[in-house]
Amino acid sequence: MIKKIVGLSVLLTIGGILLLSFKTKESIDLSSYSTEGLDLYYIAPNFSEIEDDNIVISPELGKSYIGFKEAVAFKESRGDYGVVNQFGYLGKYQFGKGTLDLIGIKNVKRNKFLSNPALQEKAFYANLSRNKWVLRRDIKWYVGRRINGIEVTESGILAAAHLSGPGAVKKYLRSGGVEGFADAFGTTIRYYMKRFGGYDTSFVVPNKKAKAI
């Protein structure tokens, strides 16, 4: 019995020496697999976001303010002033009742609002103006940075605020993109910041008390 134990110990010792003798001369370089500096937060787009990536906006409008508002309108309603979606959002820019109340449109009947393009355009600008005031510090702090792989721009921030409200955009930016938002159709802040980034929205003057009427 003792001989067997001694013999087994000798075999294990020899095996260990042989394994050590086959040690590689060069260490493996794993630096190419490092995740240092990479943006590891990613939100997968839904199907409508992928499809809408190919929308082409008139080159005459370019990246101007008019180009911006028409691009947002096309995504929201295909530019239809008279549309109402299944959740009750109204018009070319798909306003909810709460937003309309904030910008002074409180006692206007739905049909009157839908049949009044001029009022809808005023509402869009007033909402942008108010959101730009609410998000003025975030615009100053975050424009030019990259969050979730997307460069943050003023127009992207304002478009995202139109989608989700300025409060949700603040949370998204200040959490580094961790606290996200998606509307009833699954459209995300990240997508709006990407889709509407790089437009010139300097035309919009920040105003805490902006009203459409």
Secondary structure, DSSP 8 states (H G I E B T S, - for coil): -HHHHHHHHHHHHHHHHHHHHT--SS----GGG--TT---------HHHHHHTT----TTTTTSHHHHHHHHHHHHHTT-TT-B-TT--BTTTTB-HHHHHHTT--S--HHHHHT-HHHHHHHHHHHHHHHHHHTHHHHHHHTT-EETTEE--HHHHHHHHHHH-HHHHHHHHHTTT-S--B-TT--BHHHHHHHTTT---TT----TT----
